């Protein structure tokens, strides 16, 4: 026993000392020298990195031999591009990345910021990658010149979606998913109840993809001075793979190796072959300019960024936890220096109860100051619920929104347990209805009826929230609801969105409604350390996100399979379901 305590206390002391050592070195390293940007620099933006809505800091980056910096948030990237236009040390921007991991709406917003940079500064923007995905090219098409490796490839093939269906596997395992849903287009549970796309789901996805690709064609055609009819024909008739063909139809400006692109910058910056070109990443630029991003104006607009699944209680990174966001919204409401709120939503939904709780806090805030909603890549289902009561809703044309519907999925493993494992259940209760819903038994008829009633009630409340927030009739909302997902373009036409624009558009509207001329932006939540909530060790020694790391290891298709299986696990992992965990709007 004495040996045990000796080892225990020695290990604890060593751990405490190590943590103290890490903190001290981190503080010393952080304060040892200010980060500066070289004159005649080229600002690089890597599209393969996913720029988050909520910033994160990593105190362990100093342990790396190759210096990395924390990724700036998406809004900071937009601010930094604006700042670079007036920065004499930045002479050009280079876009990189064969793949683009920032989604349609954020990519469109980034693209517009780059076009504004070109127009305002007169400085060139270049795009280069050995090979180029369609979404990566969409952003790079805003550049002055786009280059691809002579032996590389470029994708211009239109849009498609492939869904994984698990019903066949569940049938073989004798798992009954037991799904109850409201809304004929509500497709979140379709992979568990069907073996192929339903007709309503096929209709909504076909129209959605058409909206997105038509928008891409229009924007690229305008930037590249190409006939949009020809551009669409190229996508419909053949996949643009070979760079020479892409050059022939003016999608790109030339075929270059990396050293040849570098020679363009040498000539532009008058840098001799003996000297290195000062390529400065957007992450380093953010570190160098972090003080300049702070506006000291007395009047503030609160930018509340909400990204990820909506859950009850407290949460972690890329989760919209009800307790956390109630506290943040209330904090912004009670802060007398905050004159308006911009609520940035990038979420595909989640808990119905958590969505209602956040909606309530937005409602209370709207009563005392303007609340403007800015929609990112997604603001659908629960993501729309929490946005519905904003004074003004701003979406990108490619935002995926709507999906006004509800479902509950309570898997039953009774047959799996009985027939394959030989495990049975038995018990006693004070009445037939005393036993809670659980995964070890099929739902009883009275439980099914109860769930249907509850789902219909939640769906009715959801539609009423939308009707009140959007000043529409409940009957009309019902006609555009049914769980259907809309593009931002269509959402504006049917009244779910007020105007099409960017995050900066939402901030400008907030300033106008609050009658502000000079104001600063205060961010909620504050940047937090990865050490606070990271459960993925690789992230602690890298600036990359978990998604970036997995994408590098698995590829984009492998990542899609992983996320689908992860969704399957998350929907089937609750052994005893509380009522508020059952109802999902996603």
Order of alpha helices (4+ residues) and beta strands (2+ residues): alpha-beta-beta-alpha-beta-alpha-beta-alpha-beta-alpha-beta-alpha-alpha-alpha-alpha-beta-alpha-beta-alpha-beta-beta-beta-alpha-beta-beta-alpha-beta-alpha-beta-beta-beta-alpha-alpha-beta-alpha-beta-alpha-beta-beta-alpha-alpha-alpha-beta
